[in-house]
């Protein structure tokens, strides 16, 4: 324990003041430890949320890749359909299709 005063034993008031300072330091340390614990909990929750978001992003990237593939396939099918609809043979048999449609409607 530190020596206070002129050279002898510390006075009772000086000892009491030192005890209060130590208690304040202990309370400050305890407060900081609790704050550190809370920050650690927040950090753990944030890490979990980050992981969950990363998993979600990977899932969305997979869906996007599939959507792009379907879009490309649809473009090919659409081009094929347009080729058929614009073909000479399709145009030549248009009257026959109309006749068949009217017969089916009866």
C-alpha positions in Angstrom: 0.0 0.0 0.0 1.4 3.4 -0.8 2.8 5.7 1.8 1.0 9.0 2.3 1.8 12.1 4.2 5.2 13.3 5.5 6.9 10.0 6.1 4.9 7.9 8.5 1.8 5.8 8.3 -1.0 7.0 6.1 -3.8 8.8 7.8 -7.2 7.2 8.1 -8.6 9.7 5.6 -5.9 9.0 3.1 -6.5 5.2 3.5 -10.2 5.7 3.0 -9.6 7.8 -0.1 -7.3 5.1 -1.6 -9.9 2.4 -0.8 -12.6 4.5 -2.7 -10.3 4.9 -5.7 -9.7 1.2 -5.8 -13.4 0.5 -5.5 -14.0 2.9 -8.4 -11.3 1.3 -10.4 -12.8 -2.2 -9.7 -16.3 -0.9 -10.7 -14.8 0.6 -13.9 -13.1 -2.7 -14.7 -16.2 -4.6 -14.0 -18.2 -2.3 -16.3 -15.7 -2.7 -19.1 -15.7 -6.4 -18.7 -19.5 -6.5 -19.0 -19.3 -4.1 -22.0 -16.8 -6.4 -23.6 -19.1 -9.4 -23.0 -22.0 -7.6 -24.6 -19.9 -6.6 -27.6 -18.8 -10.2 -27.9 -22.4 -11.3 -28.0 -23.2 -8.7 -30.6 -20.2 -9.8 -32.6 -21.3 -13.5 -32.5 -24.9 -12.6 -33.6 -23.5 -10.4 -36.4 -21.2 -13.3 -37.5 -24.2 -15.6 -37.6 -26.3 -13.1 -39.5 -23.4 -12.6 -41.9 -23.1 -16.4 -42.5 -26.9 -16.6 -43.1 -26.7 -13.8 -45.6 -23.8 -15.4 -47.4 -25.9 -18.6 -47.7 -28.8 -16.6 -49.0 -26.6 -14.8 -51.5 -25.3 -18.2 -52.8 -28.9 -19.4 -53.2 -29.9 -16.3 -55.0 -26.9 -16.5 -57.3 -27.9 -20.1 -58.1 -31.4 -19.0 -58.9 -30.1 -16.1 -61.1 -27.9 -18.5 -63.0 -30.9 -20.8 -63.6 -33.0 -17.9 -64.6 -30.4 -16.8 -67.1 -30.2 -20.3 -68.5 -34.0 -20.4 -68.9 -34.0 -17.0 -70.5 -31.4 -18.2 -73.1 -33.5 -21.4 -73.7 -36.7 -19.3 -74.1 -34.9 -17.0 -76.6 -33.9 -20.1 -78.7 -37.5 -21.4 -78.6 -38.9 -18.0 -79.5 -36.5 -17.8 -82.5 -37.6 -21.3 -83.6 -41.3 -20.4 -83.3 -40.7 -17.2 -85.3 -38.9 -19.2 -87.9 -41.9 -21.5 -88.2 -44.5 -18.7 -88.2 -42.6 -16.8 -90.9 -41.9 -19.9 -93.1 -43.4 -20.2 -96.5 -45.0 -23.5 -95.7 -46.8 -22.1 -92.6 -48.1 -19.2 -94.7 -49.2 -21.6 -97.5 -51.2 -23.8 -95.3 -52.9 -20.9 -93.4 -56.2 -21.3 -95.3 -56.2 -25.0 -94.5 -55.7 -24.3 -90.8 -58.6 -21.8 -90.8 -60.8 -24.3 -92.5 -59.9 -27.0 -89.9 -60.4 -24.6 -87.1 -63.9 -23.7 -88.3 -64.8 -27.4 -88.7 -63.6 -28.1 -85.1 -65.7 -25.2 -83.8 -69.0 -26.9 -85.1 
